[in-house]
């Protein structure tokens, strides 16, 4: 059984005339939304026939940032104070991340030095969406970066990325995996040599354009499925 949290999306056509920021998207509100979803699922587990020992969160790109955020913050005071329940209800049993953005400080450094004007414009819009400002402070960037909060309590994590992703750099996944290793958290990491950002399932099911069809990368799904079976025996 799957549950999906969705947000209305409007593609920005003109970076010089972006829409006003949506306060509901500013961090940490999405984290609170996902925590609430986990709470609802666990409260209704018997009715919905959900095995509460086999709940994984899965996200891609910004959605992977959100999934990773829950993975590292499920036991935070923020969630405890907001919902006044035992933090265990928020803990995923596993986390699956596709081309995740997990290190905003890394992104800032690389965008400033390597990105073209389109990417720079995109990240200004992203900053407005996530932080309410195109120029968030270093403190805000650090606070919103899941890589800074990995601990031994982070759930087992499966990660995949492409080495030439020029929108969310693969170093995000490498750094996250490094922190998982340092904290002895079970993980599996796959970095494929080539593929554009936003591949999703890499086949006709999700392809929005021809470059999203990628036979070499689509094996990530089977790899993740086998990994889940190993952890959800």
N, C-alpha and C positions, 0 to 999 in steps of 0.2 A: 504494500500500500504506500502511496506517496502523497505528500502534502506540499503545496507550493505557496510561498509568499510572493506576491507580485506588486509592482509599483507602476503607475502610469508613466510611460516614457514618451518624451517628445524630442526627436532628433533636432539638434541645433543646426540650422541652415546657415546662419550668419554669426560668426564669433564676435563681430563688432556690435551686434545687437542681440545679445542673449536674453532669454526670458528671466524673470525675477527668480531668485532662489526660492525653493520650496522648503519652508521651515521643518516640514515633516521628514525631510531627507537628511537633515543636518545631524551629524554624529553627536551623541550615541543613540538617537531615536531608532534607527533601523535595528540596532542591537536589542533594544527593548521590545521591538516588534517581534523579532525572532524568538526571544526568550518567552514572550507571551504565547507564541505559537507552540513552543515546546510544552509550556504549561497546559495549554488546552488539549494537546495530544495525549499527554500523560493522564490528565484528569478523565479523559474519555476512552482510555486504552481498552478497558473491558468491553465497552459498547462497540468500539470500532475494530475489535480483535487485533490490537497492536501489541506485539511483544516488546515490552518496555526495556528488555535487555538487548534489543537489536534495532536501535534508532540511530540512523546516520544522518548527518546534515551534508548537503552537497551544493556547491555553488561554483560559478564561473566568473572570472574577472572581478567586477565589483561585488557580485554575489559571493564569490570565493572569499573576498575580504570580510564580508559579513559572516560567512560560515566559520572562517578562521577566528574571527572576533569572539564568537560564542565558544569556540573551542578553548580559547585562552582566558575568557572572562566569565565562564559559567559559575565560578565560585566567588565572584566579586561582591563587594559590599553594595555596589550600585544595584545589582539585580535583587539582592536580599532586601534592601531598603525599599525598592520600588514595589515588589510583589509580596513581601512579608511571608515567604515560604522557604522551606529547606532548599538550599541551592542545588541539591542533587537532582531536582526535577529538571533543571536546565542543562544538565550534562549530556552531550551526545555520546553514544557508545563508539562512534567512529566519525571521522571527518574526511570528506573527499573534496579536493580543491583543483579546479581547472584554471590554468594560467592566472594564479591569484595575485592580487595586489596586496601585499602584506607589509611593505616597508616604504612609507611615504617619504622618509628622509632620503633613501636611495633614489626614489623616483625624482625628487626635486633636483638632486645633484646631476643625475643623468639627463633629465629634460633640459636643464640649463646649459649643459655642455655639448649634448649630442643631437637633440631633437630638431626637426625642421619646424617651420612656422606653423604648419597645420597641427602638429603634435603639441606645440607650445600653447596654441589657442585652445586645443581640446583640454589640456590640463588646467587651464585657467577656468574653463567651464566646469570641469570636474571639481575644482577647489570650491567654487561657488555652491555646487550641489552638496558636497560633503561637509564643508566647514562654514558655508554662508559667506565666504570671501574668496576671491581669486588669489589672495596672498596670505594664506594661513601662517601663523607663527611656527617657529621650530617646536615649541612646546605642544601646539596642537597636532603637528605632524607626528611627533613622538607618541603622543597619547593615543592616536588613532592607528598606530602601526602594531598589528598583532605580533610581529616578530619580536617585539620588545617585552612580551609578556608570556612567552612560552615557559612552561614549568613542567615538573614531573607529573602534574595533574592534568596536563593536556591530553586529550584522547588520542588513540592511534589515528594516524593521518596518512592518506594517500594523496599524492600530488603529481600533476602532470603539466608540462609546459612545452613550448617550442623554443629552440635556441635563438631563432631569428625574429621572435616577436618584437616588433618595434613600437608597440604601444604600452604594454606592461612587460618590462624586461625580465628575462628568465632568472636574473640574479635574485629576484624576489623569492622564487621557489628554492633556489640554492641556499639562501640565507635562512629561510624557514626550516629547511631540512637540517641544516647545520645546528640550529638551536634545538630541534627535536633530538638530534643525536647527542648533544651535550647534556640534555636532560633525560636521556635514556628512554625516550618515548618511542614505541614501535612506529615505524613509518616505511613507506615505499615511495620512491621518487623516479619519475620517468621524464627525461628531457629529450624530445624528438628533434632531429636536426633542423627541420624546416616546416613552417606552417604559419599562416597569418593569425592574427589575434581574432578571437571569436569563433573558433572552429566548432565548438559544442560537440555534437556527436560525429562530426566530420563526414556525414553522408547526406543523402537527399532528404532525410527526415527533418533536418534543421538548417540546411544550407540556404543562406540568403543570397549567395553569389557563387560563381564557379570556383573561386579560390577556397571556399569552405568545404569542397569535396577533397578529402585527403585520405587516401587509402592507407598510407603509412601510419598516420596518427590515430585512425579510428580504432586501432587495437586497444587504445587506452580503456575503452569500456569493458572489454573482456578481462583485461588486467585488473581493473577495479572490482569487477564482479568476483573474480577468483580471490582477490585479497579480502573482500567482505566475507566470502564464505569461510575463509580461514579464521577470521576473527569472530564470526557469528555462528560458531558451531552449535 
